[in-house]
């Protein structure tokens, strides 16, 4: 709650690097949902700096931490390596703490995890990476539109908490101790349970097979989506995933249509707003 109540400094935009709008730092380069396939294609259309081992294109600076870097970029790819209910890790929380806009992919719902439902961009609203890149490039060039995603902090001095934040977010974070206990417990379960089951159940072992070689050993949560959410990228455009895209909510770009030269699909109906964009 402390982070979302900090007003944005007047020179906030000046703290963001001009060299690239998007940052990604990841160590798991073989995520079960295939996120790296989408990100690799996204990199063809928008500048993404990757300091981690996955799709690395920048050396990690010796004088900066991961959080230092996150604070310098406008957007961070806070993409989970699997899509499971309530599976939201430090990627999102660190992004918010460092005043960057998260680009998300994870659980079906982020209710209770986001300050507002318009404080993040959802990757699965853009099956075609070029469409997401187009929107990021638009926001990168339009400070007014970009800052709408940080309105919960931009308006911290002018509006009350209940007028700025979603009620479910307030409920989730008002008792910090309870939230931390729940989050820590879930993390332990997801990390230890598969290992323990594998090591102690002979039916799950085969001769000459190691724990590391079992591809699905960590996928034990029955709320998780099937593997390879982003594998369809390998088939090339036009992109047709086997899941239903989330509705795009480009409230900062009224009357914009994804793939505007084509017939507008029903799941991309634009949101009508009174926001003035310069």
DRENPA-3360 file (N, C-alpha, C; in nm, 2 decimals, always signed):
BEGIN
1 = XXXXXXXX = +0.08/-0.12/+0.00/+0.00/+0.00/+0.00/+0.09/+0.13/+0.00 ~ +0.20/+0.12/+0.06/+0.29/+0.23/+0.07/+0.33/+0.28/-0.07 ~ +0.36/+0.19/-0.16/+0.40/+0.23/-0.30/+0.30/+0.30/-0.37 ~ +0.17/+0.25/-0.37/+0.07/+0.31/-0.45/+0.02/+0.45/-0.40 ~ +0.07/+0.48/-0.28/+0.03/+0.61/-0.22/+0.14/+0.72/-0.23 ~ +0.25/+0.68/-0.30/+0.36/+0.78/-0.32/+0.32/+0.86/-0.44 ~ +0.31/+0.99/-0.43/+0.29/+1.07/-0.55/+0.41/+1.06/-0.65 ~ +0.38/+1.08/-0.77/+0.48/+1.08/-0.87/+0.56/+1.21/-0.87;
9 = XXXXXXXX = +0.69/+1.21/-0.88/+0.76/+1.33/-0.88/+0.73/+1.41/-1.01 ~ +0.75/+1.54/-1.01/+0.72/+1.62/-1.13/+0.81/+1.59/-1.25 ~ +0.93/+1.54/-1.22/+1.02/+1.51/-1.33/+1.03/+1.36/-1.35 ~ +0.92/+1.29/-1.33/+0.91/+1.15/-1.33/+0.96/+1.09/-1.47 ~ +0.91/+1.15/-1.57/+0.94/+1.10/-1.71/+1.09/+1.11/-1.74 ~ +1.15/+1.21/-1.68/+1.30/+1.23/-1.70/+1.38/+1.12/-1.64 ~ +1.32/+1.04/-1.55/+1.40/+0.93/-1.48/+1.40/+0.81/-1.57 ~ +1.32/+0.81/-1.68/+1.31/+0.69/-1.77/+1.41/+0.70/-1.88;
17 = XXXXXXXX = +1.48/+0.59/-1.91/+1.58/+0.59/-2.02/+1.51/+0.61/-2.16 ~ +1.59/+0.68/-2.24/+1.54/+0.70/-2.38/+1.59/+0.59/-2.47 ~ +1.68/+0.50/-2.42/+1.74/+0.40/-2.51/+1.64/+0.29/-2.55 ~ +1.55/+0.26/-2.47/+1.45/+0.15/-2.50/+1.33/+0.17/-2.40 ~ +1.21/+0.14/-2.44/+1.10/+0.15/-2.35/+1.08/+0.03/-2.26 ~ +1.12/-0.09/-2.30/+1.09/-0.21/-2.23/+1.21/-0.28/-2.18 ~ +1.19/-0.34/-2.06/+1.30/-0.41/-1.99/+1.24/-0.56/-1.96 ~ +1.33/-0.65/-1.98/+1.30/-0.79/-1.94/+1.43/-0.85/-1.88;
25 = XXXXXXXX = +1.41/-0.92/-1.76/+1.52/-0.99/-1.70/+1.46/-1.12/-1.65 ~ +1.50/-1.23/-1.71/+1.45/-1.36/-1.67/+1.56/-1.47/-1.67 ~ +1.55/-1.56/-1.58/+1.65/-1.67/-1.58/+1.59/-1.80/-1.63 ~ +1.46/-1.82/-1.62/+1.40/-1.94/-1.68/+1.37/-1.93/-1.82 ~ +1.46/-1.98/-1.91/+1.44/-1.96/-2.05/+1.36/-2.07/-2.12 ~ +1.31/-2.16/-2.04/+1.22/-2.27/-2.10/+1.09/-2.27/-2.02 ~ +1.03/-2.16/-2.01/+0.90/-2.15/-1.94/+0.80/-2.25/-1.99 ~ +0.71/-2.30/-1.91/+0.61/-2.40/-1.96/+0.51/-2.33/-2.05;
33 = XXXXXXXX = +0.49/-2.20/-2.04/+0.40/-2.14/-2.14/+0.46/-2.09/-2.27 ~ +0.59/-2.10/-2.28/+0.66/-2.06/-2.40/+0.67/-1.91/-2.42 ~ +0.67/-1.84/-2.31/+0.67/-1.69/-2.32/+0.78/-1.63/-2.41 ~ +0.90/-1.70/-2.41/+1.01/-1.65/-2.48/+0.99/-1.64/-2.63 ~ +0.90/-1.72/-2.68/+0.87/-1.72/-2.83/+0.80/-1.59/-2.86 ~ +0.70/-1.55/-2.78/+0.63/-1.43/-2.80/+0.73/-1.31/-2.79 ~ +0.81/-1.31/-2.69/+0.90/-1.20/-2.66/+1.00/-1.18/-2.77 ~ +1.05/-1.29/-2.82/+1.15/-1.29/-2.93/+1.09/-1.22/-3.05;
41 = XXXXXXXX = +0.96/-1.25/-3.08/+0.90/-1.18/-3.20/+0.87/-1.04/-3.16 ~ +0.83/-1.01/-3.04/+0.80/-0.87/-3.00/+0.92/-0.78/-3.02 ~ +1.04/-0.84/-2.99/+1.17/-0.77/-3.01/+1.19/-0.72/-3.15 ~ +1.13/-0.78/-3.24/+1.14/-0.74/-3.38/+1.08/-0.60/-3.41 ~ +0.98/-0.56/-3.33/+0.90/-0.45/-3.35/+0.91/-0.33/-3.25 ~ +0.97/-0.36/-3.13/+0.99/-0.26/-3.03/+1.12/-0.30/-2.96 ~ +1.19/-0.19/-2.91/+1.32/-0.21/-2.84/+1.29/-0.27/-2.70 ~ +1.34/-0.39/-2.68/+1.34/-0.46/-2.55/+1.48/-0.49/-2.50;
49 = XXXXXXXX = +1.52/-0.44/-2.39/+1.65/-0.47/-2.34/+1.63/-0.59/-2.24 ~ +1.71/-0.69/-2.27/+1.71/-0.81/-2.19/+1.84/-0.83/-2.13 ~ +1.85/-0.81/-2.00/+1.98/-0.82/-1.92/+2.00/-0.96/-1.87 ~ +1.90/-1.05/-1.87/+1.91/-1.18/-1.81/+1.96/-1.28/-1.92 ~ +1.97/-1.41/-1.88/+2.02/-1.51/-1.98/+1.92/-1.53/-2.09 ~ +1.79/-1.51/-2.08/+1.70/-1.54/-2.18/+1.69/-1.42/-2.28 ~ +1.72/-1.46/-2.41/+1.72/-1.36/-2.52/+1.81/-1.24/-2.49 ~ +1.92/-1.27/-2.42/+2.01/-1.16/-2.38/+2.06/-1.07/-2.49;
57 = XXXXXXXX = +2.05/-0.94/-2.47/+2.10/-0.85/-2.57/+2.18/-0.73/-2.50 ~ +2.18/-0.74/-2.37/+2.26/-0.63/-2.29/+2.33/-0.70/-2.18 ~ +2.46/-0.66/-2.16/+2.53/-0.71/-2.04/+2.48/-0.65/-1.92 ~ +2.47/-0.73/-1.81/+2.42/-0.68/-1.68/+2.53/-0.59/-1.62 ~ +2.49/-0.46/-1.59/+2.59/-0.37/-1.54/+2.63/-0.41/-1.40 ~ +2.76/-0.39/-1.37/+2.81/-0.43/-1.24/+2.78/-0.34/-1.13 ~ +2.74/-0.22/-1.17/+2.71/-0.12/-1.07/+2.56/-0.10/-1.04 ~ +2.47/-0.19/-1.10/+2.33/-0.17/-1.08/+2.27/-0.31/-1.04;
65 = XXXXXXXX = +2.16/-0.30/-0.97/+2.08/-0.42/-0.93/+1.96/-0.43/-1.03 ~ +1.89/-0.54/-1.02/+1.77/-0.56/-1.10/+1.67/-0.45/-1.07 ~ +1.65/-0.42/-0.95/+1.55/-0.31/-0.92/+1.60/-0.18/-0.97 ~ +1.73/-0.15/-0.97/+1.78/-0.02/-1.02/+1.74/-0.01/-1.17 ~ +1.76/-0.12/-1.24/+1.73/-0.12/-1.38/+1.58/-0.11/-1.41 ~ +1.50/-0.17/-1.33/+1.35/-0.16/-1.35/+1.30/-0.02/-1.33 ~ +1.37/+0.06/-1.25/+1.32/+0.19/-1.22/+1.35/+0.28/-1.34 ~ +1.44/+0.24/-1.43/+1.49/+0.33/-1.54/+1.40/+0.31/-1.67;
73 = XXXXXXXX = +1.32/+0.21/-1.67/+1.24/+0.18/-1.79/+1.09/+0.21/-1.77 ~ +1.02/+0.24/-1.88/+0.88/+0.27/-1.87/+0.80/+0.14/-1.85 ~ +0.84/+0.03/-1.91/+0.76/-0.09/-1.91/+0.86/-0.21/-1.86 ~ +0.79/-0.30/-1.79/+0.87/-0.42/-1.76/+0.78/-0.54/-1.79 ~ +0.84/-0.64/-1.86/+0.77/-0.77/-1.89/+0.76/-0.85/-1.77 ~ +0.65/-0.83/-1.69/+0.63/-0.91/-1.57/+0.55/-1.03/-1.60 ~ +0.61/-1.12/-1.68/+0.54/-1.23/-1.74/+0.57/-1.36/-1.66 ~ +0.47/-1.43/-1.61/+0.50/-1.55/-1.53/+0.54/-1.66/-1.63;
81 = XXXXXXXX = +0.61/-1.76/-1.57/+0.65/-1.87/-1.66/+0.54/-1.98/-1.67 ~ +0.43/-1.97/-1.60/+0.32/-2.06/-1.61/+0.19/-1.98/-1.58 ~ +0.08/-2.03/-1.63/-0.05/-1.96/-1.61/-0.14/-2.04/-1.52 ~ -0.14/-2.00/-1.39/-0.21/-2.07/-1.29/-0.29/-1.97/-1.21 ~ -0.40/-2.01/-1.15/-0.48/-1.92/-1.07/-0.41/-1.87/-0.95 ~ -0.41/-1.73/-0.93/-0.35/-1.67/-0.82/-0.20/-1.68/-0.82 ~ -0.14/-1.72/-0.93/+0.01/-1.74/-0.94/+0.07/-1.60/-0.99 ~ +0.09/-1.51/-0.89/+0.15/-1.38/-0.92/+0.27/-1.37/-0.83;
89 = XXXXXXXX = +0.38/-1.35/-0.89/+0.51/-1.35/-0.82/+0.56/-1.21/-0.80 ~ +0.69/-1.20/-0.75/+0.75/-1.07/-0.73/+0.77/-0.99/-0.85 ~ +0.75/-1.05/-0.97/+0.77/-0.97/-1.09/+0.67/-0.85/-1.10 ~ +0.55/-0.88/-1.06/+0.45/-0.77/-1.06/+0.48/-0.67/-0.95 ~ +0.50/-0.72/-0.83/+0.52/-0.63/-0.72/+0.64/-0.54/-0.73 ~ +0.75/-0.60/-0.78/+0.87/-0.53/-0.80/+0.85/-0.42/-0.91 ~ +0.78/-0.45/-1.01/+0.75/-0.35/-1.12/+0.68/-0.23/-1.06 ~ +0.58/-0.26/-0.98/+0.50/-0.15/-0.92/+0.59/-0.07/-0.83;
97 = XXXXXXXX = +0.67/-0.14/-0.75/+0.75/-0.07/-0.65/+0.86/+0.02/-0.72 ~ +0.90/-0.01/-0.84/+1.00/+0.07/-0.91/+0.94/+0.16/-1.02 ~ +0.80/+0.18/-1.01/+0.73/+0.28/-1.09/+0.75/+0.26/-1.24 ~ +0.73/+0.13/-1.28/+0.72/+0.10/-1.42/+0.59/+0.04/-1.45 ~ +0.54/+0.04/-1.57/+0.41/-0.02/-1.60/+0.43/-0.16/-1.64 ~ +0.37/-0.25/-1.57/+0.39/-0.40/-1.60/+0.31/-0.44/-1.72 ~ +0.38/-0.52/-1.81/+0.31/-0.59/-1.91/+0.30/-0.74/-1.86 ~ +0.17/-0.78/-1.85/+0.15/-0.90/-1.78/+0.10/-1.02/-1.86;
105 = XXXXXXXX = +0.14/-1.14/-1.81/+0.08/-1.27/-1.85/+0.09/-1.36/-1.73 ~ -0.02/-1.42/-1.69/-0.01/-1.50/-1.57/-0.15/-1.57/-1.55 ~ -0.21/-1.54/-1.43/-0.34/-1.60/-1.40/-0.45/-1.54/-1.48 ~ -0.57/-1.61/-1.49/-0.68/-1.55/-1.57/-0.73/-1.42/-1.51 ~ -0.72/-1.40/-1.38/-0.76/-1.27/-1.32/-0.65/-1.22/-1.23 ~ -0.64/-1.08/-1.24/-0.54/-1.01/-1.15/-0.62/-0.93/-1.05 ~ -0.75/-0.96/-1.02/-0.82/-0.88/-0.93/-0.76/-0.90/-0.79 ~ -0.74/-0.79/-0.72/-0.67/-0.79/-0.59/-0.52/-0.78/-0.60;
113 = XXXXXXXX = -0.47/-0.79/-0.72/-0.32/-0.78/-0.73/-0.28/-0.65/-0.80 ~ -0.37/-0.59/-0.87/-0.34/-0.46/-0.94/-0.41/-0.34/-0.87 ~ -0.34/-0.23/-0.86/-0.41/-0.11/-0.79/-0.54/-0.07/-0.86 ~ -0.54/-0.08/-0.99/-0.66/-0.06/-1.07/-0.65/-0.16/-1.19 ~ -0.76/-0.19/-1.26/-0.75/-0.28/-1.37/-0.69/-0.21/-1.49 ~ -0.66/-0.08/-1.48/-0.60/+0.00/-1.58/-0.46/+0.05/-1.54 ~ -0.39/-0.04/-1.47/-0.26/-0.01/-1.42/-0.16/-0.10/-1.48 ~ -0.20/-0.18/-1.58/-0.11/-0.28/-1.65/-0.16/-0.30/-1.79;
121 = XXXXXXXX = -0.08/-0.36/-1.87/-0.11/-0.40/-2.01/-0.11/-0.55/-2.01 ~ -0.21/-0.62/-2.06/-0.22/-0.76/-2.07/-0.17/-0.81/-2.20 ~ -0.07/-0.90/-2.20/-0.01/-0.95/-2.32/-0.10/-1.03/-2.40 ~ -0.19/-1.10/-2.34/-0.28/-1.19/-2.41/-0.40/-1.12/-2.47 ~ -0.40/-0.99/-2.47/-0.50/-0.91/-2.54/-0.44/-0.88/-2.68 ~ -0.32/-0.92/-2.71/-0.25/-0.90/-2.83/-0.19/-1.03/-2.88 ~ -0.27/-1.11/-2.94/-0.21/-1.24/-3.00/-0.10/-1.22/-3.10 ~ -0.10/-1.10/-3.17/+0.00/-1.07/-3.26/+0.10/-0.97/-3.19;
129 = XXXXXXXX = +0.22/-1.01/-3.17/+0.32/-0.93/-3.10/+0.34/-0.79/-3.17 ~ +0.32/-0.78/-3.29/+0.33/-0.65/-3.36/+0.23/-0.55/-3.31 ~ +0.11/-0.60/-3.28/+0.00/-0.51/-3.22/+0.04/-0.46/-3.09 ~ +0.10/-0.54/-3.00/+0.14/-0.50/-2.87/+0.26/-0.40/-2.89 ~ +0.35/-0.43/-2.98/+0.46/-0.34/-3.00/+0.42/-0.20/-3.05 ~ +0.32/-0.20/-3.13/+0.26/-0.08/-3.18/+0.20/+0.01/-3.07 ~ +0.14/-0.06/-2.98/+0.08/+0.02/-2.86/+0.19/+0.07/-2.77 ~ +0.29/-0.01/-2.74/+0.40/+0.03/-2.66/+0.47/+0.15/-2.72;
137 = XXXXXXXX = +0.49/+0.14/-2.85/+0.56/+0.26/-2.92/+0.47/+0.38/-2.91 ~ +0.34/+0.37/-2.92/+0.25/+0.48/-2.91/+0.27/+0.54/-2.77 ~ +0.26/+0.46/-2.66/+0.27/+0.51/-2.53/+0.40/+0.57/-2.50 ~ +0.51/+0.52/-2.56/+0.64/+0.57/-2.54/+0.66/+0.71/-2.59 ~ +0.58/+0.74/-2.69/+0.59/+0.88/-2.75/+0.49/+0.97/-2.69 ~ +0.40/+0.93/-2.61/+0.29/+1.01/-2.56/+0.29/+1.00/-2.40 ~ +0.35/+1.10/-2.34/+0.36/+1.10/-2.19/+0.22/+1.10/-2.13 ~ +0.13/+1.18/-2.18/+0.00/+1.19/-2.12/-0.07/+1.05/-2.12;
145 = XXXXXXXX = -0.06/+0.98/-2.23/-0.13/+0.85/-2.23/-0.05/+0.75/-2.14 ~ +0.08/+0.76/-2.14/+0.15/+0.67/-2.06/+0.12/+0.68/-1.91 ~ +0.11/+0.81/-1.87/+0.09/+0.84/-1.72/-0.05/+0.80/-1.68 ~ -0.14/+0.77/-1.77/-0.27/+0.72/-1.73/-0.26/+0.59/-1.66 ~ -0.16/+0.51/-1.70/-0.14/+0.38/-1.63/-0.08/+0.39/-1.49 ~ -0.04/+0.51/-1.46/+0.01/+0.54/-1.32/-0.08/+0.64/-1.25 ~ -0.20/+0.65/-1.29/-0.29/+0.75/-1.23/-0.31/+0.73/-1.08 ~ -0.30/+0.60/-1.04/-0.32/+0.57/-0.89/-0.21/+0.64/-0.81;
153 = XXXXXXXX = -0.10/+0.68/-0.87/+0.01/+0.75/-0.80/+0.00/+0.90/-0.85 ~ -0.02/+0.92/-0.97/-0.03/+1.06/-1.02/-0.13/+1.14/-0.94 ~ -0.24/+1.08/-0.90/-0.35/+1.15/-0.83/-0.35/+1.13/-0.68 ~ -0.23/+1.09/-0.63/-0.23/+1.05/-0.49/-0.26/+1.17/-0.40 ~ -0.22/+1.29/-0.44/-0.24/+1.41/-0.35/-0.38/+1.47/-0.37 ~ -0.45/+1.42/-0.47/-0.58/+1.48/-0.50/-0.70/+1.40/-0.48 ~ -0.68/+1.26/-0.47/-0.79/+1.17/-0.45/-0.77/+1.08/-0.34 ~ -0.87/+1.04/-0.27/-0.86/+0.94/-0.16/-0.83/+0.80/-0.21;
161 = XXXXXXXX = -0.79/+0.72/-0.12/-0.75/+0.58/-0.16/-0.87/+0.51/-0.23 ~ -0.98/+0.52/-0.18/-1.10/+0.45/-0.23/-1.14/+0.51/-0.37 ~ -1.10/+0.63/-0.40/-1.13/+0.69/-0.53/-1.02/+0.65/-0.63 ~ -0.90/+0.60/-0.58/-0.79/+0.58/-0.67/-0.77/+0.43/-0.70 ~ -0.80/+0.34/-0.60/-0.77/+0.20/-0.60/-0.89/+0.11/-0.60 ~ -0.87/+0.00/-0.67/-0.98/-0.10/-0.66/-1.00/-0.15/-0.52 ~ -1.13/-0.18/-0.49/-1.16/-0.22/-0.35/-1.10/-0.36/-0.32 ~ -1.09/-0.45/-0.42/-1.03/-0.58/-0.40/-0.88/-0.57/-0.37;
169 = XXXXXXXX = -0.82/-0.47/-0.43/-0.67/-0.44/-0.40/-0.66/-0.39/-0.26 ~ -0.74/-0.30/-0.22/-0.74/-0.25/-0.08/-0.76/-0.36/+0.02 ~ -0.86/-0.45/-0.01/-0.89/-0.56/+0.08/-0.77/-0.66/+0.09 ~ -0.70/-0.68/-0.02/-0.59/-0.77/-0.03/-0.47/-0.72/+0.04 ~ -0.45/-0.59/+0.04/-0.32/-0.54/+0.09/-0.34/-0.47/+0.23 ~ -0.46/-0.45/+0.27/-0.48/-0.37/+0.40/-0.42/-0.45/+0.52 ~ -0.42/-0.58/+0.51/-0.36/-0.66/+0.62/-0.23/-0.72/+0.56 ~ -0.12/-0.65/+0.57/+0.00/-0.69/+0.51/+0.05/-0.82/+0.56;
177 = XXXXXXXX = +0.04/-0.85/+0.69/+0.09/-0.97/+0.75/+0.02/-1.09/+0.69 ~ -0.12/-1.08/+0.68/-0.20/-1.19/+0.63/-0.16/-1.21/+0.48 ~ -0.14/-1.11/+0.40/-0.11/-1.12/+0.26/+0.03/-1.19/+0.25 ~ +0.13/-1.15/+0.32/+0.26/-1.20/+0.31/+0.26/-1.35/+0.35 ~ +0.18/-1.39/+0.45/+0.17/-1.53/+0.49/+0.11/-1.61/+0.38 ~ +0.01/-1.56/+0.32/-0.06/-1.64/+0.21/+0.04/-1.65/+0.09 ~ +0.10/-1.54/+0.06/+0.19/-1.55/-0.06/+0.31/-1.64/-0.04 ~ +0.37/-1.63/+0.08/+0.48/-1.72/+0.11/+0.44/-1.86/+0.12;
185 = XXXXXXXX = +0.33/-1.89/+0.17/+0.28/-2.03/+0.18/+0.26/-2.09/+0.04 ~ +0.20/-2.01/-0.05/+0.17/-2.06/-0.18/+0.30/-2.08/-0.26 ~ +0.40/-1.99/-0.24/+0.53/-2.01/-0.31/+0.60/-2.14/-0.26 ~ +0.59/-2.16/-0.13/+0.66/-2.28/-0.08/+0.59/-2.41/-0.13 ~ +0.46/-2.41/-0.14/+0.38/-2.52/-0.19/+0.42/-2.55/-0.33 ~ +0.42/-2.45/-0.41/+0.45/-2.47/-0.56/+0.59/-2.51/-0.58 ~ +0.68/-2.47/-0.50/+0.82/-2.51/-0.52/+0.86/-2.65/-0.46 ~ +0.80/-2.68/-0.34/+0.84/-2.80/-0.27/+0.76/-2.92/-0.30;
193 = XXXXXXXX = +0.63/-2.90/-0.31/+0.54/-3.01/-0.33/+0.58/-3.11/-0.45 ~ +0.60/-3.05/-0.57/+0.64/-3.14/-0.68/+0.77/-3.22/-0.65 ~ +0.87/-3.15/-0.59/+0.99/-3.22/-0.56/+0.97/-3.33/-0.46 ~ +0.90/-3.30/-0.35/+0.88/-3.40/-0.25/+0.80/-3.52/-0.30 ~ +0.70/-3.50/-0.38/+0.62/-3.61/-0.44/+0.70/-3.69/-0.53 ~ +0.79/-3.63/-0.61/+0.87/-3.71/-0.70/+0.97/-3.79/-0.63 ~ +1.03/-3.73/-0.53/+1.14/-3.80/-0.45/+1.09/-3.92/-0.37 ~ +0.96/-3.91/-0.33/+0.91/-4.01/-0.23/+0.80/-4.10/-0.29;
201 = XXXXXXXX = +0.76/-4.09/-0.41/+0.67/-4.18/-0.47/+0.74/-4.26/-0.58 ~ +0.76/-4.39/-0.56/+0.84/-4.47/-0.66/+0.76/-4.48/-0.79 ~ +0.63/-4.46/-0.79/+0.55/-4.48/-0.92/+0.58/-4.36/-1.01 ~ +0.64/-4.26/-0.96/+0.67/-4.14/-1.04/+0.82/-4.14/-1.09 ~ +0.89/-4.25/-1.06/+1.03/-4.26/-1.10/+1.05/-4.37/-1.20 ~ +1.14/-4.35/-1.29/+1.18/-4.46/-1.38/+1.33/-4.47/-1.38 ~ +1.38/-4.59/-1.42/+1.52/-4.61/-1.41/+1.60/-4.51/-1.50 ~ +1.71/-4.47/-1.44/+1.80/-4.37/-1.51/+1.73/-4.24/-1.54;
209 = XXXXXXXX = +1.63/-4.20/-1.47/+1.56/-4.08/-1.50/+1.59/-3.98/-1.38 ~ +1.63/-3.86/-1.41/+1.66/-3.76/-1.31/+1.54/-3.67/-1.29 ~ +1.54/-3.61/-1.17/+1.43/-3.51/-1.14/+1.42/-3.40/-1.24 ~ +1.54/-3.35/-1.28/+1.55/-3.24/-1.37/+1.49/-3.27/-1.51 ~ +1.49/-3.40/-1.55/+1.45/-3.43/-1.68/+1.30/-3.45/-1.70 ~ +1.22/-3.44/-1.59/+1.08/-3.45/-1.60/+1.02/-3.32/-1.64 ~ +0.97/-3.30/-1.76/+0.93/-3.17/-1.81/+0.81/-3.12/-1.73 ~ +0.72/-3.20/-1.68/+0.60/-3.15/-1.62/+0.61/-3.17/-1.47;
217 = XXXXXXXX = +0.72/-3.18/-1.41/+0.73/-3.21/-1.27/+0.68/-3.10/-1.18 ~ +0.69/-2.97/-1.23/+0.65/-2.86/-1.15/+0.50/-2.82/-1.18 ~ +0.44/-2.88/-1.28/+0.30/-2.85/-1.32/+0.21/-2.95/-1.24 ~ +0.18/-2.91/-1.12/+0.10/-3.00/-1.03/-0.03/-2.93/-0.99 ~ -0.04/-2.80/-1.01/-0.15/-2.72/-0.97/-0.26/-2.75/-1.08 ~ -0.38/-2.80/-1.04/-0.48/-2.83/-1.14/-0.55/-2.70/-1.19 ~ -0.51/-2.58/-1.14/-0.57/-2.46/-1.20/-0.48/-2.41/-1.31 ~ -0.37/-2.47/-1.34/-0.28/-2.42/-1.44/-0.33/-2.46/-1.58;
225 = XXXXXXXX = -0.31/-2.36/-1.67/-0.34/-2.38/-1.81/-0.24/-2.48/-1.87 ~ -0.28/-2.55/-1.98/-0.19/-2.64/-2.04/-0.06/-2.58/-2.09 ~ +0.04/-2.66/-2.11/+0.17/-2.61/-2.16/+0.16/-2.54/-2.29 ~ +0.25/-2.45/-2.32/+0.27/-2.40/-2.45/+0.16/-2.29/-2.50 ~ +0.12/-2.21/-2.41/+0.03/-2.10/-2.44/+0.07/-2.02/-2.56 ~ +0.20/-1.99/-2.57/+0.25/-1.91/-2.67/+0.32/-1.98/-2.79 ~ +0.31/-2.11/-2.79/+0.37/-2.19/-2.89/+0.32/-2.16/-3.03 ~ +0.20/-2.11/-3.05/+0.14/-2.08/-3.18/+0.23/-1.98/-3.25;
233 = XXXXXXXX = +0.31/-1.90/-3.18/+0.39/-1.80/-3.25/+0.48/-1.87/-3.36 ~ +0.52/-2.00/-3.33/+0.61/-2.07/-3.42/+0.54/-2.09/-3.56 ~ +0.41/-2.08/-3.57/+0.34/-2.10/-3.69/+0.34/-1.98/-3.78 ~ +0.38/-1.86/-3.72/+0.39/-1.74/-3.80/+0.25/-1.68/-3.82 ~ +0.25/-1.55/-3.87/+0.13/-1.48/-3.89/+0.05/-1.54/-4.01 ~ -0.08/-1.52/-4.02/-0.16/-1.46/-3.91/-0.17/-1.55/-3.79 ~ -0.17/-1.49/-3.67/-0.16/-1.56/-3.55/-0.30/-1.61/-3.50 ~ -0.32/-1.73/-3.47/-0.45/-1.79/-3.43/-0.42/-1.88/-3.30;
241 = XXXXXXXX = -0.42/-1.82/-3.18/-0.40/-1.91/-3.07/-0.52/-1.99/-3.04 ~ -0.51/-2.10/-2.96/-0.62/-2.19/-2.93/-0.69/-2.14/-2.81 ~ -0.67/-2.02/-2.76/-0.74/-1.96/-2.65/-0.80/-1.83/-2.69 ~ -0.90/-1.78/-2.61/-0.97/-1.66/-2.64/-0.89/-1.54/-2.59 ~ -0.85/-1.45/-2.68/-0.78/-1.33/-2.63/-0.86/-1.24/-2.53 ~ -0.79/-1.18/-2.44/-0.85/-1.09/-2.35/-0.89/-0.96/-2.43 ~ -0.99/-0.89/-2.38/-1.03/-0.77/-2.45/-0.92/-0.66/-2.43 ~ -0.88/-0.60/-2.54/-0.79/-0.49/-2.53/-0.86/-0.37/-2.48;
249 = XXXXXXXX = -0.79/-0.30/-2.39/-0.85/-0.18/-2.33/-0.76/-0.06/-2.35 ~ -0.75/-0.02/-2.47/-0.67/+0.09/-2.50/-0.74/+0.22/-2.47 ~ -0.77/+0.24/-2.35/-0.84/+0.36/-2.31/-0.77/+0.49/-2.33 ~ -0.64/+0.48/-2.35/-0.56/+0.60/-2.38/-0.55/+0.63/-2.52 ~ -0.60/+0.54/-2.61/-0.60/+0.57/-2.75/-0.74/+0.54/-2.81 ~ -0.83/+0.63/-2.78/-0.97/+0.61/-2.82/-0.98/+0.59/-2.97 ~ -1.08/+0.50/-3.01/-1.11/+0.47/-3.15/-1.00/+0.40/-3.22 ~ -0.90/+0.35/-3.15/-0.79/+0.27/-3.21/-0.84/+0.13/-3.23;
257 = XXXXXXXX = -0.81/+0.07/-3.34/-0.84/-0.07/-3.37/-0.71/-0.15/-3.39 ~ -0.70/-0.26/-3.32/-0.59/-0.35/-3.35/-0.61/-0.40/-3.49 ~ -0.50/-0.41/-3.57/-0.51/-0.45/-3.71/-0.61/-0.36/-3.78 ~ -0.59/-0.23/-3.77/-0.69/-0.14/-3.82/-0.73/-0.15/-3.97 ~ -0.64/-0.21/-4.05/-0.67/-0.23/-4.19/-0.76/-0.35/-4.22 ~ -0.78/-0.43/-4.11/-0.87/-0.54/-4.12/-1.00/-0.52/-4.05 ~ -1.10/-0.61/-4.07/-1.22/-0.60/-4.00/-1.20/-0.62/-3.85 ~ -1.25/-0.53/-3.77/-1.23/-0.53/-3.62/-1.29/-0.66/-3.56;
265 = XXXXXXXX = -1.22/-0.75/-3.50/-1.28/-0.86/-3.43/-1.35/-0.82/-3.30 ~ -1.45/-0.89/-3.26/-1.54/-0.85/-3.15/-1.47/-0.84/-3.02 ~ -1.36/-0.91/-3.00/-1.29/-0.91/-2.87/-1.20/-0.79/-2.86 ~ -1.19/-0.70/-2.97/-1.11/-0.58/-2.96/-1.20/-0.46/-2.96 ~ -1.32/-0.46/-2.92/-1.41/-0.35/-2.92/-1.35/-0.24/-2.84 ~ -1.33/-0.12/-2.90/-1.26/-0.01/-2.82/-1.35/+0.05/-2.71 ~ -1.28/+0.10/-2.61/-1.35/+0.15/-2.49/-1.36/+0.30/-2.52 ~ -1.48/+0.35/-2.50/-1.51/+0.49/-2.52/-1.48/+0.57/-2.39;
273 = XXXXXX = -1.39/+0.67/-2.40/-1.36/+0.74/-2.28/-1.35/+0.89/-2.32 ~ -1.34/+0.97/-2.21/-1.33/+1.11/-2.23/-1.18/+1.16/-2.21 ~ -1.09/+1.07/-2.21/-0.95/+1.11/-2.18/-0.89/+1.19/-2.30 ~ -0.83/+1.30/-2.28/-0.77/+1.38/-2.38/-0.62/+1.34/-2.39 ~ -0.58/+1.30/-2.51/-0.45/+1.26/-2.54/-0.38/+1.35/-2.63 ~ -0.26/+1.39/-2.59/-0.18/+1.49/-2.67/-0.07/+1.41/-2.75;
% end
